[in-house]
Amino acid sequence: MKKLQLAAMLVLLSPLLSPMSAMAQEPEDLRGFYLGAGAGYSSISLEDEDSPADFEGDDVGFKAILGYRILKWVAVELNYADYGTQDDDLLGLELESDFNAYYLTGVGMFPLGNADIFAKAGIARWEGTLSNSDFGVSASEDNTDVIVGMGAQVRLRQLALRGEVEGLMLGFDDDGDGEADGDDWMAFISLSFTYTF
């Protein structure tokens, strides 16, 4: 009698169990092109070694993703990030920053069922401006620097939801002396969706 009840229960639950088991299984082929977009929290730190006037600010940023997963362990990505507009008060002067970047990274993927843990590293071509609109003062810079990141994503067939943190080293010359000043970084914590074709 118990065996019959168990068999009947399994038959009744089978429509619910089959999608769950399909999700738990890793797809055989994870390779392919993917597109994505996301948004998150960006923060900038510009340190001036010659004075105590360090700029720090945060804002909402946005990003676009174009990637290709070569193997289930390896992908390459081209990203564009607009880090928003950060502002800070430096010695009584209200300054505003405006930074964006294109970056190419290699991504190491560690698949775990229908999820991945990943780390990335590459180069970024960025441009940025530090300005005060009241007095018309501005300092602009563009450079190529290192970018690193790590994160995780959950896949549901071709759609994936990812969370990641990225750090862009900024060689920013904020006082016009021809040299990068101090330890300058842009950090970006984002949530994105991607779709694999």
HELIX and SHEET records of a PDB file:
HELIX    1   1 LYS A    2  ALA A   24  1                                  23    
SHEET    1   A 9 GLY A  32  LEU A  46  0                                        
SHEET    2   A 9 PHE A  55  ARG A  69 -1                                        
SHEET    3   A 9 VAL A  74  LEU A  90 -1                                        
SHEET    4   A 9 LEU A  93  LEU A 112 -1                                        
SHEET    5   A 9 ALA A 115  ASN A 132 -1                                        
SHEET    6   A 9 VAL A 137  LEU A 156 -1                                        
SHEET    7   A 9 LEU A 159  MET A 169 -1                                        
SHEET    8   A 9 TRP A 185  THR A 196 -1                                        
SHEET    9   A 9 GLY A  32  LEU A  46 -1                                        
END                                                                             
